[in-house]
Amino acid sequence: MVGNSAFFKNLIFKSILGSGLRGFVIFLAIMLGSAVTAAFVNIYADIDKKVSSELNSYGANLIISPKDFENSHINEQILDTKFEKIPNLKAYNKYLFASANLGVSSGVVMGVNFSNLRLVMPFLDLKSGEFINIDFDDKNALIGQDLAKLLGVKVGESIEITPKGKMPTKVKIKGIVYDGGKEDGLLIISLELAQRIFDMPNSLNYAQAIVAGNYDEIKQISQNLSDENAVFEPISKISKAQGVILDKIKLLMLLIGLVILFITSICINTSLSAILFARIKEFALLRAIGASRDNLLKMILAEILTICVIGSVFGALLGYFLANLLGFLIFSSGVDFRFVGLLSAVILSLIFALGASYYPIKRALNPNLANLLKE
């Protein structure tokens, strides 16, 4: 019987079609389990990059300061050379602080690169006016809300910066900013203008950078670049948080995936038991006309594998689209297609499906099966 390949295939095909709703439930359970597995594998493979990108949006994770605070300046050209050596450098900013007379009062001026200001300081918000996006804009300035209130200046008004013993420089207030920190009490101008009016060419007080990577990687970069003039130091709260968050997300994804596959297994076990039990007399008849237990086992496994393979492949492909949907919903970006994700989903789904099939198959291969025909 089994030697007849056409008869064997025809028997399997009819058995699958004859399984009806229960067979469809098995197919659907395998497909959904495979889809979730594929989605999680694809997201899992991209999670480091996604979470790093999210955490990088919360500001700098590397700070550069002078080693000797008695000479509290860093050479800008040397620092730029070191920045070029940092792999996965996302953004950075350089700062110069100086005191000056500001109109009728005095205050602190901060020179910055405007183009990267909001990347490195993402919590700097605009109260009124607009941000400056050009680094070499020496005509406009931003002012912290506390200093603006103290000086009584508004957006669109001009203010004179007068360093001690030097001529005044006039700038126009383009925006009033706040973040609940020191920036609320500063006048923010371009770094180039600050270096010029305070006569400090190529001088910086400190710098900040956003570097992709975990805490250990950033710490190693810091050790390699630190020297007798400047110290590179990771901001541990942000850098360490990245590793902790990644580990927790990965563990959560693993647990959810296993729970879903376990539920899928229960569904397969229940449906398959019902299908095989309904066909128990058919199996008994096949045994009575000469089919061996091996013949019967091959037939049942062929049916189960056919449904499992088709369901898991469809599910794995569906899982890729699900992964992209989740990527856009959570991280506002898609995920890369990985063949290993599809392969892993198919293999895991088959393992769980075949594991769930063990008990139903064992019942179907009962040695006393043929005795049912005597009843």
C-alpha positions in Angstrom: 0.0 0.0 0.0 2.6 2.5 1.1 4.8 1.4 -1.8 2.3 2.9 -4.1 3.5 6.5 -4.1 0.5 7.9 -5.9 -1.9 6.1 -3.6 0.0 7.3 -0.6 0.0 10.9 -1.7 -3.7 10.8 -2.6 -4.5 9.3 0.8 -2.6 12.1 2.6 -4.2 14.8 0.4 -7.7 13.5 1.1 -6.9 13.1 4.8 -5.8 16.8 5.0 -8.9 18.0 3.2 -11.1 15.7 5.3 -9.7 17.1 8.5 -12.0 20.1 7.9 -12.2 22.8 10.6 -9.9 21.1 13.0 -7.2 20.8 10.4 -7.6 24.5 9.6 -7.3 25.3 13.3 -3.9 23.4 13.4 -2.8 25.2 10.3 -3.8 28.6 11.7 -2.2 27.9 15.1 1.1 26.9 13.5 1.0 29.9 11.1 0.4 32.4 14.0 3.0 30.8 16.2 5.5 30.9 13.3 4.5 34.5 12.5 5.1 35.7 16.1 8.4 33.8 16.3 9.6 35.2 13.0 8.6 38.7 14.1 10.4 38.4 17.4 13.5 37.0 15.8 13.7 39.8 13.3 13.1 42.5 15.9 15.5 40.7 18.3 18.2 40.9 15.7 17.6 44.7 15.3 16.9 45.5 18.9 20.4 46.7 19.8 20.4 49.2 16.9 16.8 50.3 17.7 17.2 50.8 21.4 20.6 52.5 20.9 19.0 54.9 18.5 16.1 55.6 20.9 18.5 56.2 23.9 20.7 58.4 21.8 17.8 60.7 21.3 17.9 61.4 25.0 21.2 63.3 24.8 24.9 62.9 25.1 26.5 59.8 26.6 30.1 61.0 26.4 31.6 64.1 28.0 35.1 65.6 27.3 36.6 68.0 29.9 40.1 69.4 30.6 42.3 67.2 32.7 43.8 70.2 34.4 41.1 72.5 35.7 43.6 75.3 36.4 44.0 75.5 32.7 40.4 74.9 31.9 40.6 74.9 28.1 40.8 72.3 25.3 42.3 72.8 21.9 39.5 72.6 19.4 41.6 71.4 16.5 43.1 68.5 18.6 39.6 67.6 19.8 38.3 67.5 16.2 41.0 65.1 15.2 40.0 62.8 18.1 36.4 63.0 17.2 37.3 61.6 13.7 38.7 58.5 15.4 35.5 57.6 17.3 33.5 54.9 15.5 29.7 55.2 15.4 29.8 58.9 16.4 26.3 60.2 16.0 26.6 63.9 17.0 28.7 66.2 19.2 28.9 69.7 20.4 31.6 72.0 21.8 31.2 74.7 24.4 33.0 77.9 25.5 31.8 79.9 28.5 32.7 83.4 29.5 31.4 86.2 31.6 30.4 89.6 30.1 28.2 92.6 30.6 24.9 92.0 28.9 23.1 95.3 28.5 22.5 96.8 31.9 23.6 93.7 33.8 26.1 90.9 33.7 25.8 87.2 32.8 27.4 84.1 31.3 27.7 83.6 27.6 27.9 80.1 26.1 29.3 79.5 22.6 28.0 76.4 20.8 27.5 74.8 17.4 23.9 75.5 16.7 23.4 72.7 14.2 23.9 70.0 16.8 22.5 71.8 19.8 19.1 70.0 19.9 20.7 66.6 19.2 23.0 66.8 22.2 20.5 68.7 24.3 17.2 67.2 23.3 15.3 68.6 26.3 16.1 72.2 25.4 12.7 73.6 24.5 11.6 76.8 22.8 9.4 79.2 24.8 9.1 81.7 22.0 10.8 82.7 18.8 12.7 80.0 16.9 15.9 78.0 17.0 19.1 78.8 15.2 20.3 76.1 12.8 23.5 77.7 11.3 26.7 77.3 13.2 28.3 80.5 11.8 25.3 82.8 12.5 27.0 85.6 14.4 24.1 88.0 14.3 21.5 86.1 16.3 21.4 84.4 19.8 19.3 82.3 22.0 18.6 83.3 25.6 17.5 81.3 28.6 14.1 82.2 30.1 15.6 83.2 33.5 18.2 85.5 32.0 15.6 87.0 29.6 13.3 87.8 32.5 16.2 89.3 34.5 17.4 91.5 31.5 13.8 92.2 30.4 14.5 91.3 26.8 12.1 89.7 24.3 12.4 87.9 20.9 13.4 90.3 18.2 15.2 92.8 20.5 19.0 93.3 20.5 21.4 92.9 23.3 25.1 94.1 23.6 27.7 91.6 24.8 30.6 93.6 26.3 33.6 91.5 27.5 35.8 93.1 30.1 38.1 95.7 28.4 36.7 95.0 25.0 34.3 96.6 22.5 30.6 95.6 22.6 29.1 93.2 20.1 25.4 93.4 19.3 23.3 90.3 18.7 19.6 89.9 18.1 17.5 87.5 20.3 16.0 84.9 18.0 14.5 82.6 20.6 13.9 82.2 24.3 14.7 78.6 25.5 14.4 76.6 28.7 15.2 73.1 30.0 15.1 73.5 33.8 18.9 73.5 33.9 21.9 75.9 33.6 20.9 76.9 30.1 17.9 78.9 31.5 20.4 81.5 32.8 22.7 81.7 29.7 23.0 83.7 26.6 23.8 81.2 23.8 25.7 82.4 20.8 27.7 80.7 18.0 31.0 79.1 19.1 32.9 81.0 16.4 31.5 84.4 17.7 32.3 83.5 21.3 35.9 82.6 20.4 36.3 85.9 18.5 34.8 88.4 21.0 36.5 86.8 24.0 39.8 86.4 22.1 40.0 82.6 22.7 40.7 81.1 19.2 40.5 77.3 19.1 39.6 77.2 22.8 36.8 75.1 24.4 35.8 74.5 28.0 34.3 71.1 27.4 32.4 69.0 24.8 29.7 66.4 24.6 29.1 63.6 22.2 26.6 60.9 21.3 28.2 57.5 20.5 26.4 54.4 19.6 27.4 51.4 21.6 27.2 49.9 25.1 28.9 51.2 28.2 32.0 49.0 27.9 32.6 50.0 24.3 32.2 53.7 25.1 34.4 53.3 28.2 37.1 51.7 26.0 36.9 54.5 23.5 37.3 57.0 26.4 40.4 55.3 27.7 42.0 55.3 24.3 41.4 59.0 23.6 42.1 60.5 27.0 45.5 62.2 27.3 47.3 64.8 29.5 45.1 67.6 28.1 41.6 66.2 27.9 39.6 63.5 29.6 36.9 61.5 27.8 34.4 60.0 30.2 31.1 58.1 29.5 28.0 59.4 31.2 27.3 56.1 33.0 23.6 56.7 33.7 22.8 56.7 30.0 25.4 54.3 28.8 24.7 51.6 31.5 21.0 52.1 31.1 21.2 51.0 27.5 22.7 47.6 28.4 20.2 47.0 31.2 17.2 48.0 29.1 18.4 45.8 26.2 18.8 42.7 28.4 15.3 43.2 29.9 13.7 43.7 26.5 15.4 40.6 25.1 14.3 38.5 28.1 10.8 39.8 27.8 10.7 38.9 24.1 12.0 35.4 24.7 9.4 34.7 27.4 6.6 36.0 25.3 7.7 33.9 22.3 8.0 30.8 24.4 4.5 31.4 25.9 3.0 31.8 22.5 4.6 28.7 21.2 3.5 26.8 24.2 -0.1 28.0 23.7 0.2 27.0 20.0 1.4 23.5 21.1 -1.7 23.1 23.3 -3.9 24.1 20.5 -2.2 21.7 18.1 -2.3 18.8 20.7 -6.0 19.3 21.3 -7.1 19.6 17.7 -4.8 16.8 16.5 -6.1 14.5 19.2 -9.7 15.2 18.1 -8.8 14.6 14.4 -6.9 11.3 15.1 -9.6 10.1 17.5 -12.3 10.7 14.8 -10.2 8.6 12.4 -9.5 5.8 14.8 -11.6 3.3 12.8 -9.9 4.3 9.6 -6.5 3.6 11.1 -7.8 0.3 12.4 -9.1 -0.7 8.9 -5.7 0.2 7.4 -4.0 -2.0 10.0 -6.5 -4.8 9.3 -5.8 -4.8 5.5 -2.0 -5.1 6.1 -0.6 -1.7 6.9 2.1 -1.9 9.5 2.6 0.5 12.4 5.5 2.1 10.5 3.3 2.6 7.4 0.7 4.3 9.6 3.3 6.4 11.4 4.7 7.6 8.0 1.3 8.5 6.8 0.3 10.5 10.0 3.7 12.2 10.1 3.5 13.1 6.4 0.1 14.7 7.0 1.3 16.6 10.1 4.5 17.7 8.4 2.7 18.9 5.3 0.4 21.1 7.4 3.2 22.2 9.7 5.6 23.2 6.9 3.0 25.1 4.9 1.7 26.8 8.0 5.1 27.7 9.4 6.4 29.1 6.0 3.3 31.2 5.5 3.6 32.3 9.2 7.3 33.2 8.9 6.6 35.4 5.8 3.7 37.0 7.7 6.0 37.4 10.7 8.4 39.6 8.6 5.6 42.0 7.8 4.5 41.9 11.5 8.0 42.7 12.5 8.0 45.8 10.2 4.6 46.9 11.6 5.9 46.6 15.2 9.1 48.4 14.2 7.2 51.3 12.8 4.8 51.4 15.7 7.5 51.2 18.4 10.7 52.7 16.8 9.2 54.5 13.8 11.4 52.5 11.4 11.2 49.1 9.8 13.5 46.0 10.3 15.8 44.3 7.8 14.7 41.0 6.3 16.9 38.1 7.6 16.7 34.6 6.2 17.8 33.3 9.6 14.6 34.8 11.0 12.4 32.8 8.6 14.5 29.6 9.1 14.4 29.9 12.9 10.6 30.4 12.9 10.0 27.4 10.7 12.3 25.1 12.7 11.0 26.2 16.1 7.4 25.9 14.9 8.0 22.4 13.6 9.7 21.3 16.8 6.8 22.5 19.0 4.2 21.1 16.5 5.8 17.7 16.4 6.3 17.7 20.1 2.6 18.5 20.5 1.8 15.6 18.1 3.6 12.9 20.2 0.7 11.9 22.4 -2.0 11.9 19.7 0.2 9.8 17.4 1.0 7.4 20.2 -2.7 6.8 20.7 -3.3 6.3 17.0 -0.5 3.7 16.9 -2.0 1.6 19.7 -1.1 -2.1 19.1 -4.7 -3.1 19.8 -6.1 -0.7 17.3 -7.4 -3.4 14.9 -9.5 -4.9 17.7 -11.8 -1.8 17.3 -13.2 -3.4 14.1 -14.6 -6.3 16.1 -16.8 -4.0 18.2 
